[in-house]
Amino acid sequence: MKKLLFLTTILNTLLFASFDGTIIDKDTLKPISKAIISDSKKSIYSDENGFFSILSDEKKYHAKAYGYRPLSFSQEQNQSIIELESIKIKALYLTFWGANIHSKTVARALKIIDKTEVNTLVVDVKNEYGSTSFRTTFAKANDYGASKDRTIGNIEDFIKLMKSRNIYLIARVVVFKDELQASNNEEYAIKDEDGSIWRNHDKMAWVDPFDKRSHDYTISIAEEAAKVGFDEINFDYIRFPAKANLKLKKESTEENRLKAIETFLSSAQDRLRKYGVFISVDTYGNICWESGDNGIGQSVASLAKHSDYISPMLYPSGFASGSFYFEHPSEHPYEVIRRSIINIHDTIDPNRIRPWLQYFKDYAHKKRSYNKFEVTEQIRASDDTNTSGWMFWSPSSRYHKCYFKASIE
């Protein structure tokens, strides 16, 4: 047995080359520990001195560290010192219909980015209906008509424009809520009790998270986003529907639900590794307060196993009256955000938390408009709890430049 292990070690040494290096902060020149260095098949971590040694027959590598931009590099560059650029994500969401370089929505967003602290855009790549914002090379989705209503005519020009302004790009990919995929694959669409395809209140069908065909389909679209140059894949609706008595491939127990979502994320992690992108996942805000899976297959600890960032939707309007001992939580944006994030600090490092924040009128309590005070209070709470940044959700993608800090020239 020892002889076999020795021969295997010798063979690996002959077939694979060791690439050594040190990961440091570009500005401070300090080493970065626990940075993730990957080839297409595996990932390793840098030590407390930022040093890494990866055994691989590949030439291209990727480096990621929480709070930094991802970086790709090659052996041929002869780099032993790898510098990563720190970034705190300050993001605005662009609607599916607004994400067009010729649209007023994009023009307004770019003006805000030019003059303020905002440095990131979240772009719908696959929306709730299943449409893609650009024509991918994924034939199955195109056959279903996913790219028929695309809003980005030339994805290369779109990426080039954003990168020329050093904008961090997040691709929002809706996972299991997918009318197009479900209606074209009835065998693994979620069914109602009578056996018909179930649709939720907005008449959208879902695919079964227990069926790996639904995993492969969405991950294929996520790969398309990674290929063209997005820095991060943000998975939304990565859960079971919040409804009982639906027909699924397996019994809907908490154990089974959690495992299904973990399996999806593990597969995504494996297939996206070769692109060096970050993976983030969206959750309900109350995930910060629940000990179980909420009946939908999500818990902070479970999601953190195979993703980089957790993005709870901490919209103050989304919390019921009485939450945090407030009659109207939407009247207390700072406390809602701060308390929720602090409550999961023991489960996940704060530099892996990046909340979705509210940029829309209160719909649940006193119908309060969310203006500059409410926006800045949410940002303050996110900053005070040491998160990796924040993302604002506006259903219309209308934002106000004066609500954000001016950029430092």
BATIDREN-297545 format. One record per residue: residue number from 1; residue in three letters; x, y, z of N, C-alpha, C in turn. Coordinates in steps of 0.1 Angstrom, whole numbers. Layout:
BEGIN
 num residuo  n_xx  n_yy  n_zz ca_xx ca_yy ca_zz  c_xx  c_yy  c_zz
 NUM     ala     X     Y     Z     X     Y     Z     X     Y     Z
...
END
This chain:
BEGIN
 num residuo  n_xx  n_yy  n_zz ca_xx ca_yy ca_zz  c_xx  c_yy  c_zz
   1     met     8   -12     0     0     0     0     9    13     0
   2     lys    19    13     9    28    24    10    35    26    -4
   3     lys    39    15   -10    46    16   -23    37    22   -33
   4     leu    24    18   -33    14    24   -43    13    39   -41
   5     leu    12    43   -28    10    57   -25    23    65   -30
   6     phe    34    59   -28    47    65   -32    47    67   -47
   7     leu    43    56   -55    43    57   -69    33    67   -74
   8     thr    22    68   -67    11    78   -71    17    92   -70
   9     thr    24    94   -59    30   107   -56    40   111   -67
  10     ile    48   101   -70    58   104   -81    51   107   -94
  11     leu    41    99   -97    34   101  -110    27   115  -110
  12     asn    21   119   -99    15   132   -99    25   143  -101
  13     thr    37   142   -95    48   151   -96    52   153  -111
  14     leu    52   142  -118    56   142  -132    46   148  -141
  15     leu    33   146  -137    22   150  -146    18   165  -143
  16     phe    19   169  -130    14   182  -126    26   190  -121
  17     ala    25   203  -124    35   213  -119    29   220  -107
  18     ser    38   224   -98    34   232   -86    35   246   -89
  19     phe    25   254   -87    26   269   -89    24   275   -76
  20     asp    35   283   -72    35   289   -59    33   304   -60
  21     gly    27   310   -50    25   325   -51    21   330   -37
  22     thr    19   343   -37    14   350   -25     4   360   -28
  23     ile    -8   359   -21   -19   369   -24   -18   380   -14
  24     ile   -17   393   -20   -16   404   -11   -27   415   -15
  25     asp   -29   424    -6   -38   435    -9   -31   446   -17
  26     lys   -37   450   -28   -30   459   -38   -26   472   -31
  27     asp   -35   477   -22   -32   490   -16   -23   489    -4
  28     thr   -25   480     5   -18   479    17    -5   471    16
  29     leu    -5   462     6     5   452     4     6   442    15
  30     lys    -4   441    23    -5   431    33   -10   418    28
  31     pro    -5   406    33    -9   393    28   -24   391    31
  32     ile   -31   384    23   -45   380    24   -46   365    27
  33     ser   -50   362    39   -52   348    43   -66   343    38
  34     lys   -67   330    36   -79   324    33   -84   328    19
  35     ala   -76   334    11   -80   337    -3   -82   323   -10
  36     ile   -91   323   -20   -94   311   -27   -87   311   -40
  37     ile   -79   301   -43   -72   300   -56   -77   287   -63
  38     ser   -80   289   -75   -87   278   -82   -81   276   -96
  39     asp   -81   263  -101   -80   261  -115   -94   256  -119
  40     ser   -96   249  -129  -110   245  -133  -116   234  -125
  41     lys  -107   227  -117  -111   214  -111  -112   215   -95
  42     lys  -103   224   -90  -102   224   -75   -99   238   -70
  43     ser  -101   240   -57   -98   252   -50   -90   249   -38
  44     ile   -80   258   -35   -72   257   -23   -73   271   -16
  45     tyr   -67   272    -4   -67   285     3   -53   289     6
  46     ser   -51   303     6   -38   308    10   -37   307    25
  47     asp   -25   306    30   -23   305    45   -22   319    51
  48     glu   -19   320    64   -19   333    71    -9   343    66
  49     asn     0   338    58    10   347    51     6   350    37
  50     gly    -6   346    33   -10   348    19    -4   338     9
  51     phe     4   329    14    11   319     5     2   308     0
  52     phe     4   304   -12    -4   292   -17     5   284   -26
  53     ser     2   271   -27     9   263   -37    -1   253   -43
  54     ile    -4   254   -56   -14   246   -62    -8   237   -72
  55     leu   -11   224   -71    -6   214   -80   -16   212   -92
  56     ser   -11   216  -104   -21   216  -115   -14   214  -128
  57     asp   -21   209  -138   -15   208  -152   -21   219  -160
  58     glu   -28   229  -154   -34   240  -161   -26   252  -161
  59     lys   -29   262  -170   -21   274  -170   -28   286  -165
  60     lys   -42   285  -164   -50   297  -160   -55   294  -146
  61     tyr   -55   304  -137   -59   303  -124   -68   315  -120
  62     his   -75   314  -109   -84   325  -104   -82   327   -89
  63     ala   -82   339   -85   -81   342   -71   -93   350   -66
  64     lys   -98   346   -55  -110   353   -49  -107   355   -34
  65     ala  -111   366   -29  -111   368   -14  -123   377   -11
  66     tyr  -130   374     0  -141   382     4  -137   397     6
  67     gly  -145   406    -1  -142   420     0  -132   425   -11
  68     tyr  -129   416   -21  -120   420   -32  -126   416   -45
  69     arg  -121   423   -55  -125   419   -69  -119   406   -73
  70     pro  -126   397   -80  -120   385   -85  -109   388   -95
  71     leu   -99   379   -96   -88   381  -105   -84   368  -112
  72     ser   -82   369  -125   -77   357  -132   -63   360  -136
  73     phe   -54   349  -136   -40   351  -139   -35   338  -145
  74     ser   -23   338  -151   -18   326  -157    -4   324  -153
  75     gln     0   311  -154    14   307  -150    24   315  -159
  76     glu    20   317  -171    29   323  -181    33   337  -177
  77     gln    24   344  -169    27   357  -165    38   358  -155
  78     asn    43   347  -150    54   346  -141    52   354  -129
  79     gln    40   355  -124    37   362  -112    38   354  -100
  80     ser    46   358   -90    46   351   -77    39   359   -67
  81     ile    37   372   -70    29   381   -61    16   384   -68
  82     ile     5   380   -62    -8   383   -68   -15   394   -60
  83     glu   -18   405   -67   -24   417   -60   -39   417   -62
  84     leu   -47   417   -51   -61   418   -53   -66   432   -49
  85     glu   -76   437   -56   -81   451   -53   -93   450   -44
  86     ser   -93   457   -33  -104   456   -24  -116   464   -30
  87     ile  -128   460   -26  -140   467   -30  -151   464   -21
  88     lys  -158   474   -17  -170   473    -9  -182   475   -19
  89     ile  -190   465   -21  -201   465   -31  -211   475   -27
  90     lys  -214   485   -36  -225   494   -34  -233   494   -47
  91     ala  -244   487   -47  -250   483   -59  -264   488   -61
  92     leu  -268   490   -74  -281   493   -78  -286   482   -87
  93     tyr  -299   479   -86  -305   468   -94  -311   475  -107
  94     leu  -308   469  -118  -314   473  -131  -325   463  -135
  95     thr  -336   467  -138  -347   458  -143  -343   451  -156
  96     phe  -350   440  -158  -348   433  -171  -349   442  -183
  97     trp  -360   450  -182  -363   459  -194  -354   471  -195
  98     gly  -348   475  -183  -339   487  -183  -325   484  -187
  99     ala  -321   472  -186  -307   468  -188  -303   468  -203
 100     asn  -302   480  -209  -299   482  -223  -290   494  -224
 101     ile  -279   493  -230  -269   505  -230  -275   517  -237
 102     his  -286   515  -244  -292   527  -251  -304   532  -243
 103     ser  -307   526  -231  -319   530  -224  -316   542  -214
 104     lys  -326   549  -211  -325   560  -201  -321   555  -187
 105     thr  -326   543  -185  -323   536  -172  -308   535  -170
 106     val  -302   529  -180  -287   527  -179  -280   541  -179
 107     ala  -284   550  -187  -278   563  -187  -279   570  -173
 108     arg  -290   569  -166  -292   575  -153  -283   568  -143
 109     ala  -282   554  -144  -274   547  -135  -259   550  -136
 110     leu  -255   552  -149  -241   555  -151  -237   569  -146
 111     lys  -246   578  -147  -244   592  -141  -242   591  -126
 112     ile  -250   583  -120  -249   581  -105  -236   575  -102
 113     ile  -232   565  -109  -219   558  -107  -207   568  -109
 114     asp  -208   576  -119  -198   586  -122  -195   596  -110
 115     lys  -206   599  -103  -205   610   -94  -206   606   -79
 116     thr  -209   593   -76  -212   589   -62  -203   576   -59
 117     glu  -206   572   -47  -199   560   -42  -204   547   -48
 118     val  -215   547   -55  -220   535   -62  -210   530   -72
 119     asn  -208   516   -71  -197   511   -80  -202   497   -87
 120     thr  -214   494   -85  -219   480   -89  -233   481   -95
 121     leu  -235   472  -105  -248   471  -111  -252   456  -110
 122     val  -265   454  -106  -271   440  -106  -280   439  -118
 123     val  -277   430  -127  -284   429  -140  -291   416  -141
 124     asp  -304   416  -145  -311   404  -147  -306   397  -159
 125     val  -300   385  -157  -296   376  -169  -307   366  -172
 126     lys  -314   361  -161  -325   352  -163  -336   357  -153
 127     asn  -347   361  -158  -358   366  -149  -368   356  -145
 128     glu  -378   360  -138  -388   351  -132  -395   343  -143
 129     tyr  -397   349  -154  -404   342  -165  -396   332  -171
 130     gly  -383   334  -170  -373   325  -177  -366   331  -189
 131     ser  -369   344  -192  -363   351  -203  -349   355  -199
 132     thr  -340   354  -209  -326   359  -208  -324   372  -214
 133     ser  -316   381  -208  -315   394  -212  -306   395  -225
 134     phe  -298   385  -228  -291   384  -240  -292   370  -246
 135     arg  -288   369  -259  -289   356  -265  -277   348  -261
 136     thr  -279   337  -254  -268   329  -249  -265   318  -260
 137     thr  -255   310  -257  -253   298  -266  -259   286  -261
 138     phe  -268   287  -251  -275   275  -246  -287   273  -254
 139     ala  -286   262  -263  -296   260  -273  -310   257  -267
 140     lys  -310   249  -256  -323   245  -251  -331   257  -247
 141     ala  -325   267  -240  -332   279  -236  -336   287  -248
 142     asn  -328   288  -258  -332   295  -270  -343   289  -277
 143     asp  -343   275  -277  -355   268  -283  -368   271  -276
 144     tyr  -367   274  -263  -379   277  -256  -384   291  -258
 145     gly  -375   299  -264  -379   313  -267  -373   322  -256
 146     ala  -364   318  -248  -358   325  -237  -352   339  -241
 147     ser  -346   339  -253  -339   351  -257  -348   360  -266
 148     lys  -360   356  -268  -369   363  -277  -371   378  -273
 149     asp  -372   380  -261  -375   394  -256  -362   400  -250
 150     arg  -351   396  -254  -338   401  -249  -337   416  -250
 151     thr  -331   422  -240  -330   436  -239  -315   441  -242
 152     ile  -306   432  -241  -292   435  -244  -288   429  -258
 153     gly  -288   437  -268  -285   432  -281  -272   426  -283
 154     asn  -262   433  -278  -248   429  -279  -242   428  -266
 155     ile  -241   417  -260  -236   415  -246  -221   419  -245
 156     glu  -213   417  -256  -199   421  -255  -198   436  -254
 157     asp  -206   443  -261  -205   458  -260  -210   463  -246
 158     phe  -220   456  -241  -225   459  -228  -214   457  -217
 159     ile  -208   446  -217  -197   443  -207  -185   452  -209
 160     lys  -182   455  -222  -170   464  -225  -173   478  -219
 161     leu  -185   483  -221  -189   496  -215  -187   497  -200
 162     met  -193   486  -194  -193   486  -179  -178   484  -174
 163     lys  -171   476  -180  -157   474  -175  -148   486  -178
 164     ser  -151   494  -188  -144   506  -191  -145   516  -180
 165     arg  -156   515  -172  -159   524  -161  -156   517  -147
 166     asn  -149   505  -148  -145   497  -136  -157   494  -128
 167     ile  -168   491  -134  -181   487  -127  -180   472  -124
 168     tyr  -183   469  -111  -184   455  -107  -198   450  -112
 169     leu  -199   439  -119  -211   434  -125  -216   421  -119
 170     ile  -229   422  -114  -235   410  -108  -246   405  -117
 171     ala  -246   393  -121  -257   387  -129  -267   380  -120
 172     arg  -279   386  -120  -290   380  -112  -297   369  -121
 173     val  -297   357  -115  -302   345  -122  -313   339  -113
 174     val  -325   340  -118  -336   334  -111  -336   318  -113
 175     val  -337   311  -102  -335   296  -103  -347   288  -106
 176     phe  -356   286   -96  -366   276   -97  -380   282  -101
 177     lys  -381   295  -101  -393   301  -106  -391   304  -121
 178     asp  -397   296  -130  -393   297  -144  -405   291  -152
 179     glu  -413   300  -157  -425   297  -165  -421   290  -178
 180     leu  -410   295  -185  -406   289  -198  -401   275  -196
 181     gln  -393   273  -186  -387   259  -184  -398   250  -180
 182     ala  -406   254  -170  -417   245  -165  -427   241  -176
 183     ser  -431   251  -184  -442   248  -194  -436   239  -205
 184     asn  -423   239  -207  -417   231  -217  -412   218  -212
 185     asn  -413   216  -199  -408   203  -192  -418   200  -181
 186     glu  -430   196  -186  -441   193  -176  -438   182  -167
 187     glu  -429   173  -171  -426   161  -162  -418   165  -150
 188     tyr  -411   177  -150  -405   181  -137  -409   195  -133
 189     ala  -421   199  -138  -427   212  -133  -434   208  -119
 190     ile  -434   218  -110  -441   215   -98  -456   214  -101
 191     lys  -463   204   -95  -477   202   -98  -486   206   -86
 192     asp  -498   209   -89  -508   211   -79  -514   197   -75
 193     glu  -523   197   -65  -528   185   -60  -536   177   -71
 194     asp  -541   184   -80  -549   177   -91  -540   172  -102
 195     gly  -527   175  -101  -518   170  -112  -515   180  -122
 196     ser  -521   191  -122  -518   202  -132  -506   210  -128
 197     ile  -500   217  -137  -489   225  -134  -493   236  -124
 198     trp  -487   237  -113  -490   248  -103  -484   261  -107
 199     arg  -492   272  -105  -487   285  -108  -490   294   -96
 200     asn  -481   303   -92  -483   311   -81  -492   323   -84
 201     his  -493   333   -75  -503   344   -77  -500   352   -89
 202     asp  -488   353   -94  -486   360  -107  -485   351  -119
 203     lys  -491   340  -118  -493   330  -129  -480   325  -135
 204     met  -470   323  -126  -457   318  -130  -456   304  -125
 205     ala  -451   295  -133  -448   281  -129  -434   280  -124
 206     trp  -432   269  -116  -419   266  -110  -415   252  -114
 207     val  -401   250  -114  -396   237  -117  -392   231  -103
 208     asp  -392   218  -103  -390   210   -90  -375   211   -86
 209     pro  -372   216   -74  -358   217   -69  -352   203   -67
 210     phe  -361   193   -65  -356   179   -63  -351   173   -76
 211     asp  -354   178   -87  -350   172  -100  -338   179  -106
 212     lys  -327   171  -108  -314   177  -112  -315   183  -126
 213     arg  -325   179  -133  -326   186  -147  -328   201  -145
 214     ser  -336   205  -135  -338   219  -133  -325   226  -128
 215     his  -316   218  -121  -304   224  -117  -295   226  -129
 216     asp  -294   216  -138  -285   217  -149  -289   229  -158
 217     tyr  -302   231  -160  -307   241  -169  -302   255  -165
 218     thr  -305   258  -152  -302   271  -147  -287   274  -146
 219     ile  -279   263  -142  -265   265  -141  -259   267  -155
 220     ser  -265   261  -165  -260   264  -179  -261   278  -182
 221     ile  -272   285  -178  -274   299  -181  -264   307  -172
 222     ala  -262   303  -160  -252   310  -151  -238   310  -158
 223     glu  -235   298  -163  -222   297  -170  -221   307  -182
 224     glu  -232   309  -189  -231   319  -200  -228   333  -194
 225     ala  -234   337  -183  -231   350  -177  -216   351  -173
 226     ala  -211   340  -167  -197   339  -163  -188   340  -175
 227     lys  -191   334  -185  -183   334  -197  -181   348  -203
 228     val  -191   356  -203  -191   369  -210  -184   379  -201
 229     gly  -183   377  -188  -175   386  -180  -181   392  -168
 230     phe  -193   386  -163  -198   391  -151  -189   386  -139
 231     asp  -188   395  -129  -179   392  -118  -186   382  -108
 232     glu  -199   382  -107  -206   374   -97  -219   369  -103
 233     ile  -223   357   -98  -236   352  -101  -244   352   -89
 234     asn  -256   359   -90  -265   361   -78  -277   352   -81
 235     phe  -279   341   -73  -290   332   -75  -302   337   -67
 236     asp  -313   340   -73  -326   344   -67  -336   333   -68
 237     tyr  -346   333   -60  -356   322   -60  -350   308   -59
 238     ile  -339   308   -51  -332   295   -50  -338   288   -37
 239     arg  -350   284   -39  -358   279   -28  -370   271   -34
 240     phe  -378   265   -24  -390   259   -27  -401   269   -26
 241     pro  -412   268   -33  -423   277   -31  -428   277   -16
 242     ala  -433   289   -12  -438   289     2  -453   285     2
 243     lys  -455   273    -2  -469   268    -2  -468   253     0
 244     ala  -478   248     8  -479   234    12  -487   226     2
 245     asn  -486   213     3  -494   203    -5  -492   204   -20
 246     leu  -480   207   -24  -476   207   -38  -470   193   -41
 247     lys  -471   189   -54  -466   176   -58  -451   177   -62
 248     leu  -442   171   -55  -428   171   -58  -422   157   -60
 249     lys  -410   157   -65  -404   144   -68  -401   136   -55
 250     lys  -398   143   -44  -395   137   -31  -404   143   -20
 251     glu  -404   136    -9  -412   141     2  -406   154     7
 252     ser  -414   164     9  -409   178    13  -406   179    28
 253     thr  -396   172    32  -391   174    46  -380   184    46
 254     glu  -378   190    58  -367   200    59  -354   194    55
 255     glu  -351   182    59  -338   176    55  -337   175    40
 256     asn  -347   170    34  -347   169    19  -346   182    12
 257     arg  -353   192    17  -353   205    11  -339   211    12
 258     leu  -333   211    24  -320   217    25  -310   210    17
 259     lys  -311   197    16  -301   189     7  -303   193    -7
 260     ala  -315   195   -12  -317   198   -26  -311   211   -30
 261     ile  -312   221   -21  -306   234   -24  -291   234   -23
 262     glu  -286   226   -13  -272   225   -12  -266   218   -24
 263     thr  -273   208   -29  -269   200   -41  -268   210   -53
 264     phe  -278   218   -55  -278   228   -66  -265   237   -65
 265     leu  -263   242   -53  -252   252   -51  -238   245   -53
 266     ser  -237   232   -48  -225   225   -50  -222   223   -65
 267     ser  -232   219   -72  -230   217   -87  -227   231   -93
 268     ala  -233   241   -89  -230   254   -95  -215   258   -92
 269     gln  -211   256   -80  -198   259   -75  -188   251   -84
 270     asp  -190   238   -86  -181   230   -95  -181   235  -109
 271     arg  -192   239  -115  -192   243  -129  -188   257  -131
 272     leu  -189   266  -121  -185   280  -123  -171   282  -118
 273     arg  -164   272  -112  -151   274  -107  -141   279  -118
 274     lys  -142   273  -130  -133   277  -140  -134   291  -145
 275     tyr  -144   298  -141  -146   312  -145  -141   322  -134
 276     gly  -139   317  -122  -134   326  -111  -144   336  -106
 277     val  -157   333  -108  -168   343  -104  -172   340   -89
 278     phe  -177   350   -82  -183   348   -69  -197   343   -71
 279     ile  -202   336   -61  -216   331   -60  -223   337   -48
 280     ser  -234   344   -51  -242   349   -40  -256   344   -41
 281     val  -263   343   -29  -277   338   -29  -286   347   -22
 282     asp  -298   349   -27  -308   357   -21  -317   349   -12
 283     thr  -321   356    -1  -330   349     8  -341   359    13
 284     tyr  -351   353    19  -360   362    27  -353   368    39
 285     gly  -357   380    43  -351   386    54  -352   379    67
 286     asn  -363   371    69  -365   364    82  -356   352    83
 287     ile  -348   349    73  -338   339    75  -328   342    86
 288     cys  -327   355    89  -318   360    99  -323   356   113
 289     trp  -336   352   114  -342   350   127  -348   336   129
 290     glu  -348   328   118  -354   315   119  -343   304   122
 291     ser  -346   294   130  -337   283   133  -339   272   122
 292     gly  -350   271   116  -352   260   106  -350   265    92
 293     asp  -357   259    82  -355   262    68  -367   271    63
 294     asn  -376   275    72  -387   283    68  -397   276    58
 295     gly  -395   263    57  -403   255    48  -399   256    33
 296     ile  -388   263    31  -384   265    16  -370   261    13
 297     gly  -363   254    23  -350   249    20  -338   258    22
 298     gln  -341   269    29  -330   279    31  -327   281    46
 299     ser  -314   280    49  -309   284    62  -295   291    60
 300     val  -291   300    68  -278   307    66  -267   297    66
 301     ala  -266   288    75  -255   278    76  -255   269    64
 302     ser  -267   265    59  -267   256    48  -263   263    35
 303     leu  -268   275    33  -264   282    21  -250   286    20
 304     ala  -244   289    32  -230   293    33  -220   283    29
 305     lys  -224   270    29  -215   259    26  -209   260    11
 306     his  -217   264     2  -213   264   -12  -215   277   -19
 307     ser  -215   288   -12  -216   301   -18  -207   311   -11
 308     asp  -205   322   -17  -195   332   -12  -202   342    -3
 309     tyr  -214   347    -8  -221   358    -1  -236   354     1
 310     ile  -241   358    12  -255   356    15  -262   370    15
 311     ser  -273   371     7  -280   384     5  -294   383    10
 312     pro  -296   385    23  -310   386    28  -317   398    24
 313     met  -330   397    20  -338   408    16  -343   415    28
 314     leu  -335   424    34  -339   430    46  -347   443    44
 315     tyr  -358   442    36  -367   453    34  -375   455    47
 316     pro  -374   466    53  -382   469    66  -397   466    64
 317     ser  -402   469    52  -416   467    49  -420   452    49
 318     gly  -410   444    48  -413   429    47  -414   423    60
 319     phe  -412   430    71  -414   424    84  -427   428    90
 320     ala  -434   418    96  -447   420   102  -448   430   113
 321     ser  -459   436   116  -461   445   127  -458   437   140
 322     gly  -450   443   149  -446   437   161  -432   432   160
 323     ser  -426   430   148  -413   425   147  -403   436   153
 324     phe  -393   431   160  -383   440   167  -390   449   178
 325     tyr  -402   445   182  -411   452   191  -415   466   186
 326     phe  -415   467   172  -420   479   166  -434   476   160
 327     glu  -443   485   162  -456   484   156  -455   485   141
 328     his  -446   494   136  -444   495   122  -429   495   119
 329     pro  -424   483   116  -409   481   114  -404   491   103
 330     ser  -413   494    93  -408   502    82  -404   516    87
 331     glu  -409   520    99  -406   533   104  -392   533   111
 332     his  -385   521   111  -372   520   118  -362   513   110
 333     pro  -359   518    98  -350   511    89  -336   507    95
 334     tyr  -330   516   102  -317   513   108  -318   501   117
 335     glu  -327   501   126  -327   490   136  -331   477   130
 336     val  -340   477   120  -343   464   113  -331   458   106
 337     ile  -324   466    99  -312   461    92  -301   457   102
 338     arg  -298   466   112  -287   463   121  -289   450   129
 339     arg  -301   449   135  -304   438   144  -304   425   136
 340     ser  -309   425   124  -310   413   116  -296   408   113
 341     ile  -287   417   108  -274   413   105  -266   408   117
 342     ile  -267   415   128  -260   411   140  -264   397   144
 343     asn  -277   394   142  -282   381   147  -276   369   140
 344     ile  -270   371   128  -264   360   121  -248   360   121
 345     his  -243   370   129  -228   371   129  -221   358   135
 346     asp  -228   351   143  -222   339   149  -223   327   139
 347     thr  -231   329   128  -232   318   118  -224   320   106
 348     ile  -222   333   102  -214   336    90  -207   349    93
 349     asp  -194   350    88  -186   362    89  -194   374    83
 350     pro  -194   385    89  -201   397    83  -196   401    69
 351     asn  -183   398    66  -178   401    53  -183   392    42
 352     arg  -192   382    46  -198   374    36  -214   377    36
 353     ile  -217   388    42  -231   392    42  -232   405    34
 354     arg  -242   405    24  -244   417    17  -259   418    14
 355     pro  -266   426    23  -281   427    22  -286   434    10
 356     trp  -298   430     6  -307   438    -3  -314   448     6
 357     leu  -314   460     2  -321   471     9  -332   477     1
 358     gln  -341   484     8  -354   488     2  -352   502    -4
 359     tyr  -356   503   -17  -357   516   -24  -370   517   -31
 360     phe  -381   515   -23  -394   517   -28  -403   520   -16
 361     lys  -415   525   -19  -424   530    -9  -429   518     0
 362     asp  -431   521    13  -436   511    22  -450   507    18
 363     tyr  -452   494    16  -464   489    11  -472   482    22
 364     ala  -466   480    34  -472   471    44  -477   478    56
 365     his  -472   490    59  -475   496    72  -482   509    70
 366     lys  -474   520    71  -480   533    70  -479   540    56
 367     lys  -474   532    46  -473   537    33  -463   548    32
 368     arg  -453   548    40  -443   558    41  -434   558    28
 369     ser  -431   569    22  -422   570    11  -407   568    16
 370     tyr  -400   560     9  -386   558    13  -377   568     5
 371     asn  -373   579    12  -365   589     6  -351   589    11
 372     lys  -344   600    11  -330   600    14  -327   595    29
 373     phe  -335   600    38  -333   595    52  -333   580    53
 374     glu  -344   574    48  -346   560    49  -334   552    42
 375     val  -330   557    30  -320   551    22  -306   552    30
 376     thr  -303   563    35  -290   565    42  -290   557    55
 377     glu  -301   556    62  -302   549    74  -299   534    72
 378     gln  -304   529    61  -301   515    58  -287   512    54
 379     ile  -281   522    47  -267   521    44  -258   522    57
 380     arg  -262   531    66  -255   532    79  -255   519    87
 381     ala  -267   512    87  -268   500    94  -260   489    88
 382     ser  -259   489    75  -251   479    68  -236   481    71
 383     asp  -232   494    71  -218   498    73  -214   494    88
 384     asp  -224   498    97  -221   496   111  -220   481   115
 385     thr  -225   472   107  -224   458   110  -213   451   102
 386     asn  -205   459    95  -193   453    88  -196   444    77
 387     thr  -207   446    70  -210   438    58  -201   440    47
 388     ser  -202   432    36  -193   434    25  -199   445    15
 389     gly  -210   451    19  -216   461    11  -231   460    11
 390     trp  -238   465     1  -252   465     0  -257   466   -14
 391     met  -270   462   -16  -276   463   -29  -290   469   -28
 392     phe  -294   479   -36  -307   485   -35  -316   479   -46
 393     trp  -328   476   -41  -338   471   -50  -349   481   -53
 394     ser  -350   486   -65  -360   495   -69  -367   488   -81
 395     pro  -380   485   -80  -388   478   -91  -388   486  -104
 396     ser  -385   499  -103  -385   508  -115  -371   511  -119
 397     ser  -361   508  -111  -347   511  -113  -345   527  -113
 398     arg  -353   534  -106  -352   548  -105  -345   552   -92
 399     tyr  -333   558   -93  -326   561   -81  -322   576   -81
 400     his  -318   581   -70  -315   596   -68  -300   597   -65
 401     lys  -293   605   -73  -279   607   -71  -276   613   -57
 402     cys  -285   622   -53  -283   630   -40  -284   621   -28
 403     tyr  -289   609   -29  -291   600   -18  -278   593   -14
 404     phe  -268   593   -23  -256   586   -21  -244   596   -19
 405     lys  -234   591   -12  -222   599   -10  -215   602   -23
 406     ala  -210   614   -24  -202   617   -36  -189   609   -36
 407     ser  -185   606   -48  -172   598   -50  -161   608   -47
 408     ile  -150   602   -43  -137   609   -40  -129   610   -53
 409     glu  -128   621   -58  -120   623   -71  -105   620   -69
END
